[in-house]
Amino acid sequence: KNVTFLGMVGIEDPLRPEVKDAIQKCNSAGVDVRMCTGDALATAISIALQSGILKRSQVQETEAGPVPLEHFAMTGPEFRDRVSCVDSSQPKVLRNVYDAKKGRVVERMEYPYLLDANGERVINQKKMDEIWPKLRVLARCQPEDKLTLVRGMRNSKVYQNKAYCEELKEKFDIEIFPDQQVVAVTGDGTNDAPALKQADVGFAMGIVGTDTAKQACDIVLLDDNFTSIKKAIMWGRNVYDSISKFIQFQLTVNVVAIVVAVIGATVYSASPLSAVQMLWINLIMDSLASLALATEPPTEILLDRKPYGKRRPILSKVMKVNILGQSLLQLTVLLTILFYPAIIPGDVESNDDYKDAYPNSSYGSTHWTILFNVFVWLQLFNELNSRKLQTTKRLKTTWSEWNVFEGISKNWRFVAVLVVTTVAQVVIVQVGGSAFKLCEGGLSLNHWLFSVGLGALSLPWQFVVNMMMVLILPSEEEQILVNNIKFSPGGRNSSSRRWDLLRRNVRHGFNYARVFNTSVKKGILINRMTILRGTNRPNYRYPITKSDSLETEKIIRSLARDRVVRLGSMQNQNRTY
C-alpha cells in the first residue's frame, strides 16, 4: 500500500572473455570439460551454454528456453540416486530420492546407500557408464558427488563398447577417448580434497583455495583462471614431446656409434672413434642435445591432437621409423667412408697405410679424422630433424610438418647450442689433433665441404623418411578403423595379423569405397564379405555376424544397380593410389 514500483535490477556474473575460447581449445585437444557447481540447475545450464560446455546439438529448444537432453544436465541428488547402490538389508531411512515420474528429487523413505569398507558409497558402474559420457552439467553438487563422478569415470570401461562410442559421436558429437579415462578436477574448498587426491590430476585455486586443497592437489592455479588449465595442457604435452625428441635423437646416435665402433674394431682391430672422440660425441648426445631439444617453447599446435593415453609406449611408430631411417643413412655413409677411402676428395691414404708409415705418431690419420667429422655433422643436422615429431595425419595435410626449420628463430637456446657445437667441432678438428687423435694440422677446405655436404644429406633424407611414413603408417582415422575390426583367435602372430588387417581391410576397403562411391566403413564391410566368399584360408578368416552379412548384401545390391563390378576379381587386381 502506498508503494510505487520503480524497477527491477538483475545481477549477472559474466564469464571472462577468454573462457569460451579456452574451452574450445580443450575440446579440440581431446579434453572434455564438465561443470560441477553448487548453483541452481537453470543457472548452471545458462552458463554452460554461454561457455560452450553444452552444445546446441545437446539441447532441445522449447518455448521456455533450451532444455538439455536426457543425462546432459542434472542435479547432485538426482545423480547420487541414479548411480549409487542401495543396501536393502538395512531398514529404510528418510532421504532424497529422484522420482522419474515427477522428474524431480523428492524426500521419502528408502533404503540407505551401500557403503564400502572406507565408508564411501558403492557405485553402480553400469548406471554410471550410461550417464557420465553425456553428463555436462552437475548442479547443486556436493563434494561427495564430485568424488563419485571421478571414481566412476576412472573405473569406466565404456571405451571398449565401440558401438556405443560411435553412437555418441554420430548423435551428440561426443568423442570417448579410446583408452582408460584420465580425469582432472578443479577445487578450492577443504571438502574438495578427496576428489583432488582421487583424480589423476588435481587443480587447486591459488587465490580462494584453502591450504587443505592446495596440499591435496597436483597443480595450483595462481590466477584462478580456466585459461591456465589450457596452458598446463600445452606445457605438459610439450615436456612429453621434448623427452620423446631427445630419446629419438639419442637412440639414433647410440645405434650408429655402437655399430661403427664394433665393425671398425672387428675389421681394423681398433675402433675408428677414439675414447676422447666418444666423450665429445656423448657430450653432444647428452648435455648439449638435451639443452637444445628440451627448450622448445610450447605452441597451440599441441592442442590440435588428441591425448596419447596411459598405455601408449614411449617409442611410438613414428619415432621408430625416424630412428631406423636416419640410422640407415648414417651407417651407409660412415661404412662407405670407412671401407672405401678413395671416395674422399684429394689424395687421402687409408688408416692402415698411415699406421704403417707412422707407427709411433700421436696423431690420427686423415681418413679417420674425416670419418669422425662426418659422424658429428650427421648428428648436428639430425638434431634439426629431431625438432619435429611428425604425425601421419599432419604430414598429409600441412607443409609445416615437413619443415624442420619452422619456429627455430623463436628458440634462441637451440640456435645457441647449435652454434656452440659447430664452433667447438671446428676448433677440435683444426687444433686438437694430438689430444683427440685427429690428423695433424686439421682438414683442408675440400675435406670440410665434403664432411658438411655428407652431413647435410640428413635433411633431404628426412623427406624420404616422411614419405615412407605417409605410405606405410596408417593415419589416426585409419588406425581407428583397424582397431574396430576384431580378429579371430589363433593363426599367425599378432603383429602379422595386424599388418594383414591393415593391408586387406583398410587398403581394399578404401578401394571398394571408391568404386561404389560409398563410405570407407561400408567399403571395409564389403571387403570382409568378399574375403569370406572368395579366399577361404584359415589364417585369413575374419568373424562376421549374420547382421553384418545381411547389411553387406543390402549395400551390394543397392550400390551395384548402376555399376557392374565383379567382386571376386577385385581381390586379385593391382591398385595404385
C-alpha positions, 0 to 999 in steps of 0.5 A: 500500500502506498508503494510505487514500483520503480524497477527491477535490477538483475545481477549477472556474473559474466564469464571472462572473455577468454573462457569460451575460447579456452574451452574450445581449445580443450575440446579440440585437444581431446579434453572434455570439460564438465561443470560441477557447481553448487548453483541452481540447475537453470543457472548452471545450464545458462552458463554452460551454454554461454561457455560452450560446455553444452552444445546446441546439438545437446539441447532441445529448444522449447518455448521456455528456453533450451532444455538439455537432453536426457543425462546432459544436465542434472542435479547432485541428488538426482545423480547420487540416486541414479548411480549409487547402490542401495543396501536393502538389508538395512531398514529404510531411512528418510532421504532424497530420492529422484522420482522419474515420474515427477522428474524431480528429487523428492524426500521419502523413505528408502533404503540407505546407500551401500557403503564400502569398507572406507565408508564411501558409497558403492557405485553402480558402474553400469548406471554410471557408464550410461550417464557420465559420457553425456553428463555436462552439467552437475548442479547443486553438487556436493563434494561427495558427488564430485568424488563419485563422478571421478571414481566412476569415470576412472573405473569406466570401461565404456571405451571398449563398447565401440558401438556405443562410442560411435553412437555418441559421436554420430548423435551428440558429437561426443568423442570417448577417448579410446583408452582408460579415462584420465580425469582432472578436477578443479577445487578450492574448498577443504571438502574438495580434497578427496576428489583432488587426491582421487583424480589423476590430476588435481587443480587447486585455486591459488587465490580462494583455495584453502591450504587443505586443497592446495596440499591435496592437489597436483597443480595450483592455479595462481590466477584462478583462471580456466585459461591456465588449465589450457596452458598446463595442457600445452606445457605438459604435452610439450615436456612429453614431446621434448623427452620423446625428441631427445630419446629419438635423437639419442637412440639414433646416435647410440645405434650408429656409434655402437655399430661403427665402433664394433665393425671398425674394431672387428675389421681394423682391430681398433675402433675408428672413434677414439675414447676422447672422440666418444666423450665429445660425441656423448657430450653432444648426445647428452648435455648439449642435445638435451639443452637444445631439444628440451627448450622448445617453447610450447605452441597451440599446435599441441592442442590440435591432437588428441591425448596419447593415453596411459598405455601408449609406449614411449617409442611410438611408430613414428619415432621408430621409423625416424630412428631406423631411417636416419640410422640407415643413412648414417651407417651407409655413409660412415661404412662407405667412408670407412671401407672405401677411402678413395671416395674422399676428395684429394689424395687421402691414404687409408688408416692402415697405410698411415699406421704403417708409415707412422707407427709411433705418431700421436696423431690420427690419420686423415681418413679417420679424422674425416670419418669422425667429422662426418659422424658429428655433422650427421648428428648436428643436422639430425638434431634439426630433424629431431625438432619435429615429431611428425604425425601421419595425419599432419604430414598429409595435410600441412607443409609445416610438418615437413619443415624442420626449420619452422619456429627455430628463430623463436628458440634462441637456446637451440640456435645457441647450442647449435652454434656452440657445437659447430664452433667447438667441432671446428676448433677440435678438428683444426687444433686438437689433433694430438689430444683427440687423435685427429690428423695433424694440422686439421682438414683442408677446405675440400675435406670440410665441404665434403664432411658438411655436404655428407652431413647435410644429406640428413635433411633431404633424407628426412623427406624420404623418411616422411614419405615412407611414413605417409605410405606405410603408417596408417593415419589416426582415422585409419588406425581407428578403423583397424582397431574396430575390426576384431580378429579371430583367435589363433593363426599367425602372430599378432603383429602379422595379423595386424599388418594383414588387417591393415593391408586387406581391410583398410587398403581394399576397403578404401578401394571398394569405397571408391568404386561404389562411391560409398563410405570407407566403413561400408567399403571395409564391410564389403571387403570382409564379405568378399574375403569370406566368399572368395579366399577361404584360408584359415589364417585369413578368416575374419568373424562376421555376424549374420547382421553384418552379412545381411547389411553387406548384401543390402549395400551390394545390391543397392550400390551395384544397380548402376555399376557392374563390378565383379567382386571376386576379381577385385581381390586379385587386381593391382591398385595404385593410389 
